[in-house]
């Protein structure tokens, strides 16, 4: 009886903003490590999700949405982070959630060709495609654009075809040994995960524009015997945004804090005291020095 080889490798998840990359990562891992929302550009950093089984250790790399247009320093950082994440991996999964082929797709494909790595196209949100007859012609059309290793329809949210996707990735990965401990699921620190959880609650509560002008930093993070005390700052770009975040008589900030604290207590498995402040840093999203000071590495 032939023994199944143990395989390890890195798989980058790329695609346009809001294509479902983070939802896919969380579903593949069976737990949440990457924040999600309906707003584009929710993911701002390269996030590793590690899945270890009896036969493999797959390190998924969740990336910011690749997009055209945005000229701010933050937009450049997001695109640069996504571009770099395609290099040095074993497989790229391009998550695409529509039946269109536009300039952004052309740009992604050019970068994919430059990376010169085996690529799988995952057509996501198939549960939302009312006319399934359009799927096959689209697959045939897009297969002419690039020699994908495979094209597979999936639903990241509902888990459809994810077993098939994982089987496909297993075949493409090289044989190797464990790169991370078996019980490790991410390389992100608890401080980083804390900022992401707070930002997720803000994104989900606020309107369309403000979330792009918000970032989080940690002032103090104190781990005590029975409680973890966290003092965090919500940074916005204008006074008007500060007022919206705080809400009438502080109601908005209180609600965000309550929701974030519940998630943090579940993640940290301890009682959490969370103190949130809102401060203004004018145009931080278009200032490279501010981005670096707020934890956006790779701008140097």
C-alpha positions in Angstrom: 0.0 0.0 0.0 1.4 3.3 -1.1 1.9 5.8 1.7 0.3 9.3 1.1 3.2 11.8 1.0 3.1 14.7 3.4 2.8 18.0 1.5 3.4 21.6 2.6 3.3 24.9 0.8 2.0 28.5 0.5 -1.2 29.3 -1.4 -1.9 33.0 -2.1 -5.6 34.1 -2.3 -5.8 37.0 -4.7 -8.6 38.9 -6.4 -10.6 42.1 -6.7 -11.9 43.9 -3.5 -14.9 42.1 -1.9 -14.5 38.9 -4.0 -14.7 36.7 -1.0 -11.0 35.9 -0.2 -11.3 36.4 3.5 -14.6 34.4 3.7 -12.9 31.6 1.8 -9.9 31.6 4.1 -12.1 31.5 7.2 -14.2 28.6 5.8 -11.2 26.6 4.7 -9.7 26.9 8.3 -13.0 26.3 10.0 -12.6 29.4 12.2 -12.3 33.1 11.7 -8.9 34.8 11.5 -9.6 37.3 8.8 -12.2 40.0 9.2 -15.0 40.3 6.7 -17.6 42.8 5.6 -19.6 43.8 2.6 -17.3 46.8 2.1 -14.5 46.6 -0.4 -10.9 46.8 0.9 -11.8 45.3 4.3 -8.5 43.3 4.2 -5.5 45.7 4.5 -2.6 43.4 5.4 -1.1 40.1 4.4 -2.7 37.5 6.7 -1.5 33.9 7.0 -4.0 31.1 7.8 -2.4 27.7 8.6 -4.3 24.5 8.1 -2.7 21.2 9.2 -4.0 17.8 8.5 -2.6 14.3 8.7 -1.3 14.6 5.1 -0.6 18.4 4.7 0.1 21.8 6.0 -1.2 24.5 3.8 -0.3 28.1 4.6 -3.0 30.3 3.0 -2.0 34.0 2.3 -5.0 36.3 2.4 -4.3 39.5 0.6 -5.9 43.0 0.1 -8.1 43.4 -3.0 -6.3 44.3 -6.1 -7.8 47.4 -7.7 -7.2 50.2 -10.2 -7.8 53.9 -9.6 -7.0 54.7 -6.0 -4.0 57.0 -5.8 -3.6 57.5 -2.1 -0.7 56.1 -0.2 -3.0 53.5 1.4 -4.2 52.3 -2.0 -0.6 51.9 -3.2 0.2 50.0 0.0 -2.8 47.6 -0.5 -1.8 46.9 -4.1 1.9 46.4 -3.3 1.0 44.0 -0.5 -1.2 41.9 -2.8 1.4 42.0 -5.6 4.3 40.8 -3.3 2.2 38.0 -1.9 2.0 36.3 -5.3 5.8 35.8 -5.3 7.5 33.0 -3.4 4.3 30.9 -3.1 3.6 27.5 -4.5 0.1 28.1 -5.9 -2.1 31.2 -6.5 -5.9 31.0 -6.2 -7.6 33.9 -8.0 -11.0 34.4 -6.4 -13.4 36.0 -8.9 -17.0 36.7 -8.0 -18.6 37.8 -11.3 -19.1 37.0 -14.9 -17.3 40.1 -16.2 -13.9 40.7 -17.7 -12.8 44.3 -17.2 -9.6 46.4 -17.0 -9.1 45.3 -13.4 -9.1 41.7 -14.4 -6.6 42.4 -17.2 -4.3 44.1 -14.6 -4.6 41.1 -12.2 -3.9 38.7 -15.0 -0.7 40.6 -16.1 0.6 40.4 -12.5 -0.3 36.8 -12.3 1.7 36.1 -15.5 4.7 38.0 -14.0 4.6 35.8 -10.9 4.8 32.7 -13.1 3.3 30.3 -10.6 0.6 27.6 -11.0 -2.8 29.3 -10.8 -6.3 28.1 -10.0 -9.3 30.3 -10.9 -12.1 30.0 -8.3 -15.3 31.5 -9.5 -17.0 32.4 -6.2 -20.6 33.1 -5.1 -22.0 30.5 -7.6 -25.0 30.3 -5.3 -25.9 33.8 -6.4 -25.8 33.0 -10.1 -29.5 32.6 -11.1 -28.8 31.4 -14.7 -26.2 28.6 -14.3 -26.1 28.2 -18.1 -23.9 31.4 -18.4 -21.2 29.7 -16.3 -19.8 27.2 -18.8 -19.5 29.8 -21.7 -17.7 32.1 -19.2 -15.3 29.4 -18.1 -14.6 28.6 -21.8 -14.0 32.3 -22.5 -11.7 32.9 -19.5 -9.7 29.7 -20.2 -8.5 31.3 -23.4 -7.0 34.3 -21.4 -4.6 32.2 -19.3 -3.5 28.6 -18.9 -5.0 28.0 -15.5 -4.2 24.8 -13.8 -7.9 24.5 -13.1 -11.1 26.6 -13.1 -13.5 25.7 -10.3 -16.9 27.2 -9.3 -17.2 27.6 -5.5 -19.2 29.2 -2.8 -16.9 30.4 -0.1 -19.8 31.3 2.1 -21.7 28.1 1.8 -18.7 25.8 1.4 -19.7 24.4 -2.0 -16.9 22.7 -3.8 -14.3 23.6 -1.2 -13.4 20.0 -0.6 -12.7 19.7 -4.4 -10.6 22.9 -4.2 -8.5 21.5 -1.3 -8.0 18.2 -3.1 -6.8 20.1 -6.2 -4.4 22.2 -4.1 -3.0 19.1 -2.4 -2.0 17.7 -5.8 -0.2 21.0 -6.7 1.8 21.4 -3.4 5.3 20.0 -3.0 6.3 17.3 -0.5 7.8 18.7 2.6 7.8 18.9 6.4 5.9 21.0 8.9 6.7 24.7 8.8 4.6 25.7 11.8 3.5 23.8 14.9 0.4 21.6 14.3 -1.9 23.7 16.5 -0.9 27.1 15.1 -3.5 28.7 12.8 -2.0 32.1 12.0 1.2 34.1 12.4 -0.8 37.2 13.4 -0.2 38.5 17.0 -3.1 38.9 19.4 -2.5 42.7 19.3 -2.9 42.7 15.5 -6.0 40.5 15.7 -7.4 42.9 18.3 -7.1 45.9 16.0 -8.7 43.9 13.2 -11.7 43.0 15.3 -12.3 46.6 16.4 -12.0 47.7 12.8 -14.5 45.1 11.6 -17.1 46.3 14.0 -16.5 49.9 12.8 -16.8 48.9 9.1 -20.0 47.0 9.7 -21.6 49.8 11.6 -20.6 52.9 9.6 -21.5 54.1 6.1 -19.8 53.6 2.8 -17.0 56.1 2.9 -15.8 56.5 6.5 -14.3 53.0 6.9 -11.6 53.8 4.4 -10.6 56.7 6.7 -10.3 54.6 9.8 -7.5 52.7 11.3 -6.7 51.3 14.8 -3.6 51.4 17.0 -3.0 49.9 20.4 -1.7 52.2 23.2 -1.6 49.5 26.0 -2.2 45.8 26.1 -2.0 44.4 29.6 -2.4 40.7 30.3 -3.4 40.1 33.9 -4.3 36.9 35.7 -8.1 37.1 35.2 -8.5 40.0 32.7 -6.8 41.5 29.7 -6.9 45.3 29.6 -6.7 46.9 26.1 -6.5 50.6 25.4 -7.0 51.3 21.7 -7.2 54.4 19.5 -9.5 54.7 16.5 -7.9 57.1 14.1 -10.0 59.1 11.6 -9.0 61.9 9.2 -11.6 64.7 10.0 -13.5 66.0 13.0 -16.8 65.2 11.3 -15.8 61.5 11.1 -14.8 61.5 14.8 -18.3 62.7 15.7 -19.9 60.0 13.5 -17.9 57.3 15.1 -18.6 58.5 18.7 -22.4 58.9 17.9 -25.1 60.7 19.9 -23.9 60.9 23.5 -21.3 58.3 22.8 -23.8 55.6 21.8 -22.0 54.6 18.6 -18.6 54.1 20.3 -20.2 52.2 23.2 -21.9 49.8 20.8 -18.7 49.2 18.8 -16.8 48.6 22.1 -19.4 46.1 23.3 -19.4 44.1 20.1 -15.6 44.1 19.9 -15.2 43.1 23.5 -17.4 40.0 23.0 -15.3 38.8 20.1 -12.1 39.5 22.0 -13.2 37.6 25.0 -14.0 34.6 22.8 -10.7 34.9 21.0 -8.6 35.4 24.1 -10.6 33.1 26.3 -10.5 35.6 29.2 -12.4 38.6 30.5 -11.5 41.8 28.5 -11.6 45.4 29.5 -11.6 47.5 26.3 -11.1 51.3 26.3 -11.6 53.1 23.0 -10.6 56.6 22.1 -11.3 58.4 18.8 -8.6 60.8 17.6 -8.0 62.8 14.4 -4.9 62.5 12.3 -5.4 64.6 9.2 -5.1 62.7 5.9 -3.2 59.7 7.4 -4.2 57.5 4.5 -2.2 59.6 2.1 0.9 60.0 4.2 3.5 57.3 4.0 5.1 58.3 7.3 1.7 58.1 9.1 1.0 54.7 7.5 4.3 53.4 8.8 3.7 54.8 12.3 0.3 53.1 12.3 1.7 49.7 11.5 1.5 49.6 7.7 4.8 47.9 7.0 6.3 47.7 3.6 6.1 51.4 2.9 9.8 51.9 3.9 
